């Protein structure tokens, strides 16, 4: 498998694309005016405690107060482990108290950031957990011998007085003891610096900020499968090379400066893939299609056969379409960065073996997803319920905003509906206020309909209220906007 990381940098925006075998699998976007907060550590102040929700709101200097649940608050006892009984929020924090917290979810839609006091700081190969004493290895490293080797390397590198916990990351697979020791020393120094900064900080101050996107991409997605990293900005290239030479010198030779006249994302077709990922409909090679609908509560995905009729029988046609859809859905979930609850409505199948194969195909296609996923069995209604861990906004929410005409509904009231609303508003207005005549300002399509198809109704209305009604077309009005002015 051929993998490449493409990094496109402009003064206001950084974009990273992960391409596998020529196909875009994942895209990350960070804008200088709106950087994400996940991983940042703050000295916060508790602004409100909610015993009924077992949670608190914490002011960390962001636009909205952040949310801290009792289960996300560290409670150490004598042996460094946490007690097993359910915590009570009123015993853990109090209004006006200071607390050191880390952001685990960015503010999404109308919700504030999600916080934890279980601090974790990643490096290239390790994750430091300063309030824990556990030592673990990423579950994505499946080979038991390699897991034991890495655990032994880490334990040998740790001093007897070690009071922190660590997790060996997936990226550490195959590394030697020197790399583990270097990461360990780096994390210790970094944590000491953070502790010093916390002592000097005021409530609401950020005491640790995660790396910029280009460096995070190298830290989190660079693996042995990545053939090369191509960067189209000289400053970013120098920064990434310096980072690589310090932490992953064996892979620094795979990083290169892209200097072609054609934009790097255009050359790989990434721009087209991003545009297509913002559309509801995704066509399948078989002739079927998939429809994605993202709502506040969940994302629904509908699979349709479309024009695909197959060559054997209906069941085989449906099975083939569903298999193709499963692989496409897995890719689109990563590409669109969809998270939370996801409901997939595959085409109904009667063969139980086909259902089992479909779930296996979906699970296999999601195996390389960096976000944690959980898939349930096919329900009696033929639906597959799954979850995908969401820490940042989806691609659509990053790049788009609700339509000002329909307020994000996806539909608009017809001109006929607006006409009848205007007539009701006129009747309501003349009953409440005195006026000699009325002026109605509305969109041209609405005014045209009133003066054409609804002219007889208008005449009857003027007779009922005994007043003249004038109309004025407003090109700037959307179809649903109108004003009734009493003159």
Secondary structure as GFF3:
##gff-version 3
##sequence-region A 1 487
A	DSSP	beta_strand	3	10	.	.	.	ID=ss1
A	DSSP	beta_strand	13	20	.	.	.	ID=ss2
A	DSSP	beta_strand	23	31	.	.	.	ID=ss3
A	DSSP	beta_strand	41	50	.	.	.	ID=ss4
A	DSSP	beta_strand	55	59	.	.	.	ID=ss5
A	DSSP	beta_strand	66	69	.	.	.	ID=ss6
A	DSSP	three_ten_helix	70	72	.	.	.	ID=ss7
A	DSSP	alpha_helix	89	92	.	.	.	ID=ss8
A	DSSP	beta_strand	98	105	.	.	.	ID=ss9
A	DSSP	beta_strand	114	116	.	.	.	ID=ss10
A	DSSP	beta_strand	121	122	.	.	.	ID=ss11
A	DSSP	beta_strand	126	129	.	.	.	ID=ss12
A	DSSP	beta_strand	135	137	.	.	.	ID=ss13
A	DSSP	alpha_helix	144	157	.	.	.	ID=ss14
A	DSSP	beta_strand	165	168	.	.	.	ID=ss15
A	DSSP	three_ten_helix	170	172	.	.	.	ID=ss16
A	DSSP	alpha_helix	177	200	.	.	.	ID=ss17
A	DSSP	beta_strand	205	208	.	.	.	ID=ss18
A	DSSP	alpha_helix	213	221	.	.	.	ID=ss19
A	DSSP	beta_strand	226	231	.	.	.	ID=ss20
A	DSSP	alpha_helix	234	247	.	.	.	ID=ss21
A	DSSP	three_ten_helix	249	254	.	.	.	ID=ss22
A	DSSP	beta_strand	255	257	.	.	.	ID=ss23
A	DSSP	alpha_helix	264	267	.	.	.	ID=ss24
A	DSSP	alpha_helix	270	276	.	.	.	ID=ss25
A	DSSP	beta_strand	281	283	.	.	.	ID=ss26
A	DSSP	beta_strand	289	294	.	.	.	ID=ss27
A	DSSP	beta_strand	298	304	.	.	.	ID=ss28
A	DSSP	alpha_helix	314	336	.	.	.	ID=ss29
A	DSSP	beta_strand	340	345	.	.	.	ID=ss30
A	DSSP	alpha_helix	352	365	.	.	.	ID=ss31
A	DSSP	beta_strand	373	378	.	.	.	ID=ss32
A	DSSP	beta_strand	383	388	.	.	.	ID=ss33
A	DSSP	alpha_helix	395	399	.	.	.	ID=ss34
A	DSSP	alpha_helix	415	432	.	.	.	ID=ss35
A	DSSP	beta_strand	437	442	.	.	.	ID=ss36
A	DSSP	alpha_helix	444	451	.	.	.	ID=ss37
A	DSSP	alpha_helix	455	465	.	.	.	ID=ss38
A	DSSP	beta_strand	468	473	.	.	.	ID=ss39
A	DSSP	beta_strand	482	486	.	.	.	ID=ss40
###
